[in-house]
């Protein structure tokens, strides 16, 4: 196990001003957005001294411009915004940050404008930014951040979160990470490693070396711990990994395979399946006192559990009806109710962080679907259909799902790929998520800064 | 014979003919007669624990039921294991790629245990058999077609020592 320090240096956020007045720009994210909002992200201005300092410190020529690219890319990937080409910008970034000439920005059809300034202050990175309503001709939001220079990408993500929140009225999901399984090599002997990256595919770190098979990682609510399945010493067991110290341990003392682990919403328990004598049931283990509780007791396969955000219910899949279907029960295992009744098989239910929906994988007539249904099983909506895809995970704001998709191989096994994809809850804006290698089993962190 | 009995018998006959015709149609779509029903019956990937003792059994999609052929293979394995009491085995359960990862892990475990139970009923003691599931993680055939998948739905008996 490689040690890997998660850089979670505090980022000081200073509110300069937030205009409470009604603005003309707003984005409705509850429907598929076919007309993304035109927005101009002016390169963040920096003075000469700061430029020299950051070049020395980070080996980056123009940090202000790089941060603006992070923001731009985030906005574009969200599908809700259309960042305009910088070549069309008429006003210089330093002057625009003081007071934009709104006519100039309206002329290029921009409805919102982001300006900013980057300075080196006592060897730290200080970033100011402002969000402007071009049509109304006024400031909507102004903030300043101070942090260590190496955190510059995170500053870009936090700015995007603030802009997203101001314009949509909902929290963002950009200052987040994805934990996933990196895949390489032949399909018959795939090498798999745990990997963490920023939500936009940057800053990839590998947490295991690939000596043993690892699967299905999940963050705890504070993103400091990861639970996953490892075939260490050829014994498939659920492990708990402290990301900062690199210390890992087996969860519980089970005489057989444990798998499909996740944390409870309060982070105190791990819920997982334990397979013995051909039967898989769901168990929890309290991380503090190690007490193990059996939650389901049925001679069928019960797995892929997921807690409701309030911790009162658990959804899981079971083949007790003869086929894989989705069930909901109270967190003590009582009141088991089947909720999936559509045609086909249903698996990997995941409760939305907003509590109102359950995302799932559906297999029907040789096709795989990612979909959502209400927690009573009604209102099923399929968001995407493909040859093979499964295991959705929610963005912390409950608006976007990430999952993995595999391609069909030919008879020689060629043409096989595994990639991460994301899709909006609306079913629009399906995008491949960049990863250094092939990838599967993605799990979204909560917001790193709140 | 009363009417209900007649009806019942007719129904039975009807049912039988449906089963037979279902088998017949299935056979016509068989690939090189290497699949029967949904179960692989070929020898492509099969290795041998000893002469005449195949190392693996195959399953239908989503199933862990042992076929007649599988039971025959496992009886041979049990006989060989009884003759070689110092050998312990690991039963490796596998699934094809057309299922969710976690369910497949459980399914592989269920398949390996089906084989284990059968070996036990033919006199191999439980402490000589361990079980591991690889789910869909270790296919033997990397194609994405029904024949490849049928080879991958398997339980393989591997010498542990």
Interface residues (C-beta under 8 A of the other chain):
Chain A: X186 X187 X188 X189 X190 X213 X215 X216 X229 X234 X235 X236 X256 X257 X259 X260 X273 X275 X277 X278 X279 X280 X301 X303 X304 X317 X319 X323 X324 X347 X348 X361 X363 X366 X388 X390 X391 X406 X408 X409 X410 X411 X412 X413 X416 X440 X441
Chain B: X62 X64 X97 X98 X99 X100 X101 X102 X103 X105 X106 X107 X109 X110 X112 X113 X114 X117 X131 X132 X133 X137 X138 X139 X140 X141 X142 X143 X144 X145 X148
